[in-house]
Amino acid sequence: MSDDFKRLAAERAAEDVKPGMKLGIGTGSTAEHFVRALGARVRAGLDVVGVPTSERTRELAEAEGIKLATLEELPELDLTIDGADEIDPALTLVKGGGGALLREKIVAAASKSMIVIADESKLVDTLGAFPLPIEVNPFGLGATIKAVEACFARNGLQGKLVLRGGSDHPFVTDGGHYILDAHLGRIADASRLANDLVAIPGVVEHGLFLGLAAKAYVAGKQGVTTVEPAR
Ligand SMILES: O=C(CO)[C@H](O)[C@H](O)COP(=O)(O)O
């Protein structure tokens, strides 16, 4: 069911793509539905160029026959379409469940607009039930973990910090980094936490996306709903 909702949201977003657009293309199972829907439109004659946010997305987009470029070649994009792990009423997101948060954030920030696609289970009142992914440089991992824990304490937060994949076989991102998943439960002030996390030298990026999403297409039993940021 949830996968059908993901597909519906993705197909709705594919309708917003206009000829000539330079597109950021997200990562994850919802984004994969978007890539397939976009591929169908491309094969029917739509001329667009996409910048993928992961190697996984690149492979699928290539297989779908979508013209691709890098962000070096196209540093300004019209629209990015991507999934999310959590979406709050301000359209602040938690992303990175699929491990692509760094490239996803760089691509979204280089886009004039970002549309989030999701099934309704991703809508939350307060972020934090989904573990917050924090991408870190492998160098000095122990010191970075201590600094991240101190940052949580300053922010009145506590919870397990788990190295994705475990210490024997850590998950490695497309950029060669590790991911720490922070089980915080509830993030009352995402903006403050985001600013504190990026100030830690070993932190490359975190999965809080603030002020990037213009709207979300969220699909559920009632069909696809357009969600805009609550002011
Ligand atoms: O941030 C992401 C990948 O880094 C994904 O957008 C997020 O994990 C949602 O995934 P899915 O669409 O599979 O539910």
Ligand as a Chemical Component Dictionary entry (heavy atoms), coordinates in Angstrom:
data_LIG
# 
_chem_comp.id                   LIG 
_chem_comp.type                 NON-POLYMER 
_chem_comp.pdbx_formal_charge   0 
_chem_comp.three_letter_code    LIG 
# 
loop_
_chem_comp_atom.comp_id 
_chem_comp_atom.atom_id 
_chem_comp_atom.alt_atom_id 
_chem_comp_atom.type_symbol 
_chem_comp_atom.charge 
_chem_comp_atom.model_Cartn_x 
_chem_comp_atom.model_Cartn_y 
_chem_comp_atom.model_Cartn_z 
_chem_comp_atom.pdbx_ordinal 
LIG O1 O1 O 0 16.641 10.825 1.999  1  
LIG C1 C1 C 0 16.537 9.843  1.314  2  
LIG C2 C2 C 0 17.689 9.082  0.819  3  
LIG O2 O2 O 0 18.891 9.576  1.354  4  
LIG C3 C3 C 0 15.176 9.361  0.916  5  
LIG O3 O3 O 0 14.526 10.387 0.249  6  
LIG C4 C4 C 0 14.412 8.976  2.130  7  
LIG O4 O4 O 0 15.166 8.018  2.852  8  
LIG C5 C5 C 0 13.041 8.410  1.779  9  
LIG O5 O5 O 0 13.188 7.154  1.213  10 
LIG P1 P1 P 0 11.979 6.331  0.602  11 
LIG O6 O6 O 0 11.462 7.129  -0.538 12 
LIG O7 O7 O 0 12.625 5.033  0.187  13 
LIG O8 O8 O 0 10.958 6.149  1.688  14 
# 
loop_
_chem_comp_bond.comp_id 
_chem_comp_bond.atom_id_1 
_chem_comp_bond.atom_id_2 
_chem_comp_bond.value_order 
_chem_comp_bond.pdbx_ordinal 
LIG O1 C1 DOUB 1  
LIG C1 C2 SING 2  
LIG C1 C3 SING 3  
LIG C2 O2 SING 4  
LIG C3 O3 SING 5  
LIG C3 C4 SING 6  
LIG C4 O4 SING 7  
LIG C4 C5 SING 8  
LIG C5 O5 SING 9  
LIG O5 P1 SING 10 
LIG P1 O6 DOUB 11 
LIG P1 O7 SING 12 
LIG P1 O8 SING 13 
# 
